[in-house]
Amino acid sequence: MISVKVDKELRRRREVKIGRSETIRCRVELEERRRAAEKLLEGLRLRRCVVPSGFINEAVREVREAR
């Protein structure tokens, strides 16, 4: 459980009424996505991930056929 104290002045200045738990949950999810993106980018920099040959052509073909 996380407890956050917000002073009355700041509460009055908030324009959008969002529950604090929702705000914290969104921030945690944002940080998780950011860490996952950093991991992916690091893998791409180190060339750990290799796209199989023909994958891009197949993906483009599937998108065109789906239209």
C-alpha positions in Angstrom: 0.0 0.0 0.0 1.3 3.5 -0.9 0.2 6.5 1.0 0.6 10.0 -0.4 -0.2 13.2 1.4 -1.4 16.1 -0.8 -1.8 19.5 0.8 -5.2 21.4 0.5 -3.7 24.1 -1.7 -2.6 21.6 -4.3 -5.9 19.7 -4.2 -7.8 23.0 -4.9 -5.5 23.8 -7.9 -6.2 20.4 -9.6 -8.4 21.0 -12.6 -9.2 17.4 -13.3 -10.7 15.3 -10.5 -8.9 12.0 -10.7 -8.6 9.6 -7.8 -5.1 9.5 -6.4 -5.0 5.7 -6.6 -5.8 5.9 -10.3 -3.0 8.4 -10.8 -0.5 6.3 -9.0 -1.6 3.2 -10.9 -1.2 5.0 -14.2 2.3 6.2 -13.2 3.4 2.7 -12.2 2.1 1.3 -15.5 4.0 4.1 -17.4 7.2 3.3 -15.5 6.8 -0.4 -16.3 6.3 0.3 -20.0 9.3 2.7 -20.0 11.6 0.0 -18.5 10.3 -2.6 -21.0 11.1 -0.1 -23.9 14.5 0.6 -22.5 15.2 -3.2 -22.3 14.0 -3.6 -25.9 16.1 -0.7 -27.2 19.2 -2.0 -25.4 18.7 -5.4 -27.0 18.4 -3.7 -30.4 21.6 -1.7 -29.8 23.4 -4.9 -29.0 21.8 -6.6 -31.9 20.4 -9.4 -29.8 17.1 -9.4 -31.7 17.4 -10.5 -35.3 14.4 -10.2 -37.7 14.0 -13.5 -39.6 14.6 -13.2 -43.3 11.4 -12.7 -45.2 9.5 -11.5 -42.1 9.0 -8.0 -43.3 7.8 -9.0 -46.7 5.3 -11.4 -45.2 4.0 -8.8 -42.8 3.6 -6.2 -45.6 1.8 -8.8 -47.7 -0.6 -9.7 -44.9 -1.5 -6.1 -44.4 -2.1 -5.5 -48.1 -4.3 -8.6 -48.4 -6.3 -7.6 -45.3 -7.4 -4.4 -47.0 
